[in-house]
């Protein structure tokens, strides 16, 4: 009976909204619909972490799959906990103590009675939904770094990077805009995080990839030696999971279930993703002479990142153009970073940093809101660039000087699955052909399996 009563109350509020009108004009039915939509969006953003995990494992080598999956499991788990410990209250402090640059509302999360009523967030959602939705964004920022440093970073070093990055760096810098800080007061606009989430994570990815250096064998005698991914179906699944998750990432950033604005935002988001894919397909086809699936997939993500800053405030045609430019940029950016020998196994720097910057600046070019200024957008991009670089250099630099951040050469060659975890992601001991199912494994495979068993023991 307790499960039925809230449904009956909601039905009554929807049929006779005047009976449940709050002081600010939000009915119980509207408040419930808003909150349910926001909780659903939090779940969709959570799904993005599965997308990142599968994309990264697909674009890297099989011998590092367990390591990739472990890092992504750690990021979301540690991210939620550290955001609850202090990140949420750093990002939304209420009051700033250092000239709109820093504020802190205290450790832990708690709310009074008003936190679960329409009096909170203009009737958009409850305090608890607010925390959960924002926590998913915080963890996403750190996940961006994971792909760029894949296949050669020490697991312990990466874990120690994630904790202060999610708990302090992301929320403090995020407060400058979303918490009502100095950039918000200046008029800087970033609807869902092209800069606050994506380019900030991209700056961390750039610093990490640069400090680590390229993977063994990536650049030989001054020439690029491509290292193909191990599982392109998995990479494709990851990208489509991320596209699905963006329905919550951008759709939830409306901060209510407003039918008009939510549906419009989802349309601009999907148009930009589609345009990014098409642009990357043909740009890479022209550049390489063959259609490249990994570039097409990154084109989708480039379009999504590019539209994220202005999905609610640019027109339909503009969203297509923003996505197409992002898809073209991502191909050129991947080629550029290879030319300067910064090894990014999944293209995270190009997708999130380069296209995040583009998307933020695009607001100043294409926004239908006359209050949005290109100069202000440029100031915001520069501020996050300087702060993101400085923070990432400080964390990675400290780790490199104290414990080292790169695995030994032998560990990298054998793969981080075995070196860091003592286990492969896939069963490598089974038969590899129909012949072996009948005759048994070859002597070479038998010796390898025996040696592997002895080493694990």
Secondary structure, DSSP 8 states (H G I E B T S, - for coil): -HHHHHHHHHHHHHHSGGGGB-TTS-BHHHHHHHHHHHHHHHHHHHHHHHHHHHHHHHHS-GGGHHHHHHHHHHHHHHHHHHIIIIIHHHHT-SS-SSTTS-----SS----GGGGSTTSGGGT--HHHHHHHHHHHHHHHHHHHHHHTTTTB-HHHHHHHHHHIIIIIHHHHHHTTTTS-HHHHHT---SS-IIIIIIHHHHHHHHHHHHH---TTSEETTEE-----S-HHHHHHHHHHHHHHHHHHHHGGG-S--HHHHHHHHHHHHHHHHHHHHHHHHHHHHHHSS--HHHHHHHHHHHHHHHHTTTTTB-HHHHHHHHHHHHHHHHHHHHHHHHTT---TT-HIIIIIIHHHHHHHHHHHHBS-TT--HHHHHHHHHHHHHHHHHHHHHHHHHHHHHT-SB--HHHHHH-HIIIIISS-SS--SS-SSHHHHHH---HHHHHHHHHHHHHH-
